[in-house]
Amino acid sequence: MQKLLITLLTFLLIYYAVKFILRLFGPRLMRYGAKKAGEHFERKFRERTQTYTQTKEEGDITVIKKTRKSKYPKTSTKVGEYVDYEEVE
């Protein structure tokens, strides 16, 4: 019985210690993660715009045609034949 009580108290102590530490360092960790993600997105955006501007020379004209995508695209595969049934009296 005494070992069970010691085990339960140990788990409770660890739980509250982790909870306390996360309250102290949680906002800092979130801020650090957001900062790193922002830097990553900014770096990728810069890389993408640099490659786009480097491939295009001054005076070049490019036409980008955007196709309109349907909400329900047609399937190109044929499922089977259409069979017209007649009523039998």
N, C-alpha and C positions, 0 to 999 in steps of 0.2 A: 504494500500500500504506500509505503514511504517513497519507493522508487517511482511509482506512478505520479505522485504529487510533485516530485522533483522534475520529472520529465515534462509535465504540463506547465509548471512554472518556467522551465527553460524555454519551451516553445513560446509562451506568452511574452517572455522577456525579449526573445529574438524578434518576434512579430512587432512589438512596440518600438524596438530599437530601429528596425528597418523602416517602419512608418515615420519615425521622427527624422531619420536621415534623409528620407525622400522628401519630406516637407522642407528641409533645409536646402537640399541641393537639387530638387526637382525643377524649380523655375530656371536655375542656371543651366541645367542639362537641356531643357526645352529651348532656351534661348540659343545655346550653342548649336543644337541640331538645326534650328531654323536658320541660323546664320550660315552654316555649312551648306544647307540646301539652297539658299539664296545665291551663294557664291557659285555653286555648281550650275544652277540654271542660268546665271549671268554668263558664266564661261561658255556654256554650250550655245547660248544665243549669240555671243560674240563670234565664236567659231563659225557658226552657220552664216551669219551676215558677212563675215570676211570671205568665206568661200564663194558666196553668191556675188559679191562685188568684184572679186578677183577674176571670176570667169567671164564677166561681162565687160567688154571694152567700151570706151567712150564713143558714142555715135551709133552703137549697135541698137537695132530695134528688135524686140522680142514680142511675140504675140502668144499669150497664154490663154488657151481655150479651156474653160472649165465646163465639164459636162454636168448636166443636171441629173442627179441621182434620184431615182424613184424610191419612194418609201417602201414599195413592194416590188422588188425586181422580178422580172420574168425569168422563169427557169428555161434553160436552153435544152434540157434533156427531155426526151419524149417519154411519157409514162406508159402509153399504150394507145390502142385504137379506140375511136368513138363508135359505140354500137347503138343503133337506133332500134329500140324495141317497139313492137306493135302490140296493141291490146288484143287479146283473144276473147271472143264472146262465147 
